[in-house]
Amino acid sequence: MLVGCLLIFLLWNCKEKYVSPAITPATGYLVVEGVINAGTGLTNIVLKRTTKLDSAFVIYESGATVFVEGENNTQFNLLESSAGNYSSQGLSLNNAIKYRLNILTLDGKKYQSDFVSVQSTPPIDSVSWKQDTTGVQLYINTHDPTNQTKYYQWDYTETWEYHSPFLEYFKLKQINTSNGLQYEVVYLDPQGVSFDTTIIKCWPTANSTNILLGSTVSLSDNKIMLPLNFIPASSVKINYLYSILTRQYSLSVGKYQFLQKMKKNTESTGSVFDAQPSELVGNIHCINNPAQPVVGYIDICQVKESRTFISKNQLRYWDYKTDCLAKVVLNNIDSITSAQWGGFIPAMVHESSTSGGIISFIFSTPACVNCTLLGTNIKPVYWP
């Protein structure tokens, strides 16, 4: 017992606070994300700033001048489409010329990547999927018959059709009374039978967040089949129709190694047995201050895309059940005050008796009535 207590005491006193030798400036270091698309598709470069580990905020770098420069002095400007996002459609770069990225920030700092060659990317063979009792597993399938591409990266954008579980027949009008704030029912039409059709069908969208990498260096054949995405059983994503747009990139060995380190640094669980964070050395430099770190690695390749649809009709026992809650209020709406909603908002449906009269009101949470809080109500052009 004494030995055990002594061991605990020694372990406790061996702990020391670790202070990082790196001094981070108040504004953070520049972070450059994205790939230059050498083909006809979209090039989007995202500029951000590093933040403290305990910060939940993303600081985007706005107002910068960003352009792609060729060794032959050609220049392609990327315009800021939203905060920190700099884009251009259809660069169609020359495969025989090397290019680099140039960035001039509002504080006068100039950043440049190394000149890099344009890499060819093989097409995606297919995105396949398999259902079991836990859900649907999607796989990426590709190969390079020329055996030139050895390193790959993928990301994707998911879109699915969503229907609001409740319909909005009326709204509540706030009224100040001697008894406090109360509500009056205002129907969308005088008969109270029509509902708002613009907020019942929407298409939410989500982008991949993990770093998905693959390599054929150690394989005898240049073929890859890897897990791409997993959709849990009964997920709302395949309650009607689901789409995944997969993008494939060919990587240089330098970019692949950079992303491997980033993947270890960002996806580790934080235990002492995990790979410890390693320094990310990219190919982008601050011209004004070469000693200042810049997080990012620029590659140039032809980005290949493939869209896959999965319908609920293709699945077995996809028993989606909404988690939307409802609060039923009898026909005494005038006596309801704002303090009694308990988080439920004035977005609701109603029930009618067989004689056509209102017998109760049903309240629900905002996104359960108004699907535009989850996604756009404009049908995508690629949707069947």
C-alpha positions in Angstrom: 0.0 0.0 0.0 2.8 2.4 0.9 4.6 1.6 -2.3 1.5 2.3 -4.3 1.0 5.7 -2.6 4.6 6.6 -3.2 4.3 5.7 -6.9 1.3 7.9 -7.3 3.1 10.8 -5.5 6.1 10.5 -7.8 4.0 10.4 -10.9 2.0 13.4 -9.8 5.2 15.4 -9.1 6.7 14.5 -12.4 4.1 16.4 -14.3 5.3 19.7 -15.8 3.4 22.4 -17.7 4.5 22.4 -21.4 5.0 25.8 -22.9 5.4 25.9 -26.6 8.5 27.8 -27.8 6.5 29.1 -30.8 5.3 32.6 -30.4 2.0 33.1 -32.4 1.2 36.6 -33.5 -2.1 38.1 -32.4 -3.5 37.9 -36.0 -2.2 34.3 -36.5 -0.3 32.8 -39.4 -1.8 32.6 -42.8 -3.4 29.3 -43.8 -3.9 28.6 -47.5 -6.2 25.7 -48.5 -7.2 24.4 -51.9 -6.0 23.1 -55.2 -5.5 24.9 -58.4 -7.7 23.2 -61.0 -5.9 23.1 -64.3 -9.0 22.0 -66.1 -12.3 23.7 -66.9 -13.8 23.4 -63.4 -13.8 25.7 -60.4 -10.6 26.7 -58.6 -11.2 27.9 -55.1 -8.5 29.0 -52.7 -9.4 29.6 -49.0 -7.4 32.0 -46.9 -7.7 31.9 -43.1 -5.6 32.7 -40.0 -4.5 30.3 -37.3 -6.2 30.7 -34.0 -5.7 29.5 -30.4 -6.5 25.8 -29.7 -9.5 26.8 -27.6 -11.0 29.1 -30.1 -14.2 28.1 -31.9 -14.0 30.9 -34.4 -12.7 30.8 -38.0 -10.9 34.0 -39.1 -11.1 34.4 -42.8 -8.6 36.6 -44.7 -10.7 39.0 -46.8 -9.6 41.8 -49.1 -6.5 40.0 -50.5 -5.3 40.0 -54.1 -4.9 36.5 -55.3 -3.7 35.3 -58.7 -2.1 32.3 -60.5 1.2 33.1 -62.3 2.8 31.1 -65.1 6.5 30.9 -65.9 5.6 32.5 -69.2 4.2 35.5 -67.3 0.6 34.6 -67.9 -1.7 35.6 -65.0 -5.1 34.4 -63.8 -6.9 36.4 -61.2 -9.0 34.7 -58.4 -11.8 36.9 -57.2 -13.2 36.9 -53.6 -16.6 35.2 -53.9 -17.3 35.1 -50.1 -15.2 35.9 -47.0 -11.8 34.3 -47.5 -12.8 32.3 -50.7 -11.0 33.3 -53.9 -12.3 31.6 -57.0 -12.1 31.4 -60.8 -13.9 29.1 -63.3 -12.1 27.4 -66.1 -8.4 28.3 -65.9 -7.5 25.6 -68.5 -3.8 25.8 -67.8 -1.0 24.6 -70.1 0.3 21.3 -69.0 3.8 22.2 -70.3 4.1 25.3 -68.1 4.7 25.5 -64.3 2.6 27.9 -62.2 2.6 29.4 -58.7 0.1 31.1 -56.5 0.6 34.8 -55.4 -1.2 36.4 -52.5 -1.1 40.0 -51.4 -2.9 40.7 -48.1 -4.3 44.0 -46.9 -1.5 44.4 -44.4 1.0 44.5 -47.3 2.4 41.0 -46.8 3.2 39.1 -50.0 3.1 35.3 -50.2 4.2 33.0 -53.0 4.2 29.3 -53.6 6.9 27.5 -55.4 6.4 26.9 -59.2 4.8 23.5 -59.6 4.0 21.3 -62.6 0.5 20.5 -63.8 -0.4 16.9 -63.0 -2.8 14.7 -64.9 -5.6 13.1 -62.9 -7.2 9.8 -64.1 -11.1 9.7 -64.1 -13.1 8.2 -61.3 -14.1 4.7 -62.2 -17.1 4.6 -59.9 -18.5 5.4 -56.5 -20.1 2.2 -55.3 -22.1 1.5 -52.1 -23.2 -1.4 -49.9 -25.9 -1.5 -47.3 -25.9 -3.6 -44.1 -27.8 -3.3 -40.8 -25.6 -0.4 -39.6 -26.1 1.8 -42.7 -24.7 2.5 -46.2 -21.0 2.5 -46.8 -19.8 4.3 -50.0 -16.5 3.4 -51.7 -14.3 5.2 -54.2 -13.0 3.2 -57.1 -10.2 4.4 -59.5 -7.2 3.3 -61.4 -4.5 4.9 -63.6 -3.6 2.8 -66.7 -0.7 5.1 -67.4 0.7 4.4 -63.9 1.6 8.1 -63.5 -0.6 9.0 -60.6 0.7 7.4 -57.4 -0.9 9.7 -54.8 -4.6 10.6 -54.5 -6.9 12.8 -52.5 -10.7 12.9 -52.5 -13.4 15.2 -51.1 -17.1 15.3 -51.6 -20.3 17.3 -51.3 -23.5 15.7 -50.1 -27.0 16.9 -51.0 -30.3 15.3 -50.0 -34.0 16.0 -50.3 -35.8 17.0 -47.1 -39.5 17.5 -46.5 -40.7 19.5 -43.5 -42.7 17.1 -41.1 -45.2 19.9 -40.3 -47.0 22.4 -42.6 -47.4 26.1 -41.8 -51.1 27.2 -42.1 -50.8 30.4 -40.0 -48.6 32.6 -38.1 -48.8 34.4 -34.7 -49.2 38.1 -34.4 -47.8 39.6 -31.2 -50.2 41.7 -29.1 -49.3 43.8 -26.1 -52.1 43.5 -23.6 -52.7 44.5 -20.0 -51.8 40.9 -19.1 -48.5 41.0 -21.0 -47.5 39.8 -24.4 -50.0 37.5 -26.1 -50.7 36.1 -29.6 -53.4 36.3 -32.2 -53.7 33.8 -35.0 -53.2 35.1 -38.6 -54.1 32.6 -41.3 -52.2 32.5 -44.5 -55.6 32.6 -46.3 -59.1 33.6 -45.0 -60.4 30.0 -45.0 -57.4 28.6 -43.1 -56.9 25.7 -45.5 -53.8 26.7 -47.4 -50.2 26.4 -46.2 -46.9 27.8 -47.2 -45.7 25.6 -50.1 -42.3 27.3 -50.4 -40.9 25.9 -47.1 -41.8 22.2 -47.2 -39.3 20.8 -49.6 -35.6 21.7 -49.5 -32.1 20.4 -50.3 -29.5 20.6 -47.5 -25.9 20.3 -48.4 -22.8 19.3 -46.5 -19.1 19.1 -47.4 -16.6 16.4 -46.3 -14.5 17.3 -43.3 -11.9 14.5 -43.1 -8.7 14.3 -45.2 -9.2 11.3 -47.5 -5.9 10.1 -49.0 -4.8 7.0 -51.0 -1.5 5.8 -52.5 -0.6 3.0 -54.9 3.1 3.2 -54.3 3.2 -0.1 -52.5 0.7 -1.9 -54.8 1.5 -4.1 -57.8 -1.5 -2.5 -59.7 -2.4 1.1 -59.9 -6.0 0.4 -58.6 -7.7 1.8 -55.5 -10.9 1.0 -53.7 -11.3 2.8 -50.4 -14.1 3.8 -48.0 -15.4 7.2 -49.0 -18.4 8.0 -46.7 -20.7 6.3 -44.3 -24.4 7.1 -43.8 -25.9 5.6 -40.6 -29.1 3.4 -40.9 -32.4 5.4 -41.0 -30.6 8.7 -41.6 -32.7 11.5 -43.0 -30.2 11.8 -45.8 -31.8 8.9 -47.8 -35.4 9.4 -46.7 -36.1 10.4 -50.3 -33.1 10.9 -52.6 -29.4 11.4 -51.8 -26.6 12.7 -54.0 -22.8 12.7 -53.5 -20.5 14.7 -55.8 -17.0 13.2 -55.4 -13.9 15.1 -56.5 -10.6 13.3 -57.2 -7.1 15.0 -57.2 -3.7 13.6 -58.2 -1.1 14.8 -55.7 2.7 15.3 -55.8 4.6 13.4 -53.2 5.3 16.6 -51.3 1.6 17.5 -51.1 0.7 13.9 -50.1 3.3 14.0 -47.2 2.0 17.4 -46.1 -1.6 16.2 -46.0 -0.5 13.0 -44.1 1.0 15.1 -41.4 -2.0 17.4 -41.3 -4.3 14.4 -41.0 -2.4 13.0 -38.0 -2.3 16.4 -36.4 -6.1 17.1 -36.8 -7.6 13.7 -36.5 -5.8 12.2 -33.5 -7.7 11.5 -30.3 -5.3 13.3 -28.1 -4.0 10.4 -26.0 -0.3 10.0 -25.2 -0.1 7.0 -27.5 -1.1 9.1 -30.6 1.4 10.4 -33.1 2.4 13.8 -31.7 1.8 17.0 -33.8 4.5 17.5 -36.4 5.6 20.7 -38.0 3.8 21.4 -41.3 6.3 22.6 -43.9 4.6 23.6 -47.1 5.6 25.2 -50.4 4.2 28.7 -49.7 6.5 31.4 -48.3 6.1 35.0 -47.0 8.3 37.1 -49.2 8.5 40.0 -46.7 9.6 37.7 -43.9 10.9 34.3 -45.0 11.1 33.1 -41.4 7.4 33.6 -40.8 5.5 30.3 -41.0 2.8 29.8 -43.7 0.4 26.8 -43.4 -0.4 25.4 -46.8 0.8 23.4 -49.9 -0.3 24.3 -53.4 -0.6 21.6 -56.1 -2.0 21.9 -59.6 -4.0 19.1 -61.2 -7.0 18.3 -63.3 -9.9 17.8 -60.9 -12.1 14.9 -61.9 -15.7 14.6 -60.6 -18.4 12.0 -60.4 -22.0 12.3 -59.1 -23.8 9.3 -57.6 -27.5 9.1 -56.5 -29.0 6.7 -53.9 -32.8 6.5 -53.6 -34.7 5.2 -50.6 -36.4 2.8 -53.1 -33.0 1.1 -53.6 -32.6 0.3 -49.9 -34.0 -2.3 -47.5 -35.8 -1.2 -44.3 -34.7 2.4 -44.3 -37.1 3.4 -41.5 -36.4 7.1 -41.0 -38.3 8.6 -38.1 -38.2 12.4 -37.5 -37.0 13.7 -34.2 -39.2 16.8 -34.5 -41.3 17.5 -31.5 -44.8 18.8 -31.4 -46.8 20.7 -28.8 -50.6 20.6 -29.0 -52.6 23.5 -27.8 -56.4 23.4 -27.6 -58.4 26.2 -29.2 -57.7 28.8 -26.6 -54.8 30.5 -28.4 -55.6 34.0 -27.1 -54.7 33.0 -23.6 -51.2 31.8 -24.5 -48.3 34.1 -23.6 -44.7 34.2 -24.8 -43.4 32.7 -21.5 -45.4 29.5 -22.2 -43.8 28.4 -25.5 -40.8 26.6 -23.9 -38.6 26.9 -27.0 -41.3 26.2 -29.5 -41.7 29.1 -32.0 -44.7 30.6 -33.9 -44.3 28.2 -36.7 -47.1 25.7 -36.7 -49.9 23.6 -38.2 -53.5 23.1 -37.2 -55.9 20.2 -36.9 -59.5 20.4 -37.9 -62.6 18.5 -36.8 -64.9 16.7 -39.2 -67.1 19.7 -39.3 -64.3 21.9 -40.4 -63.7 23.8 -37.1 -60.4 24.2 -35.4 -60.0 21.9 -32.4 -56.3 22.3 -31.7 -53.1 24.0 -32.8 -49.8 22.1 -33.2 -46.5 24.0 -32.6 -43.1 22.7 -33.5 -39.5 23.9 -33.6 -38.4 26.2 -36.5 -36.6 23.7 -38.8 -39.4 21.2 -38.5 -41.7 23.6 -40.2 -39.5 25.8 -42.3 -37.0 23.6 -44.2 -35.1 26.7 -45.6 -33.4 26.8 -42.2 -31.6 23.6 -43.2 -31.1 24.1 -46.9 -32.2 25.8 -50.1 -35.7 25.5 -51.4 -34.5 26.0 -55.0 -34.2 22.6 -56.7 -30.7 21.9 -57.9 -30.3 21.8 -61.6 -28.8 18.3 -61.5 -31.7 16.9 -59.4 -33.9 14.3 -61.2 
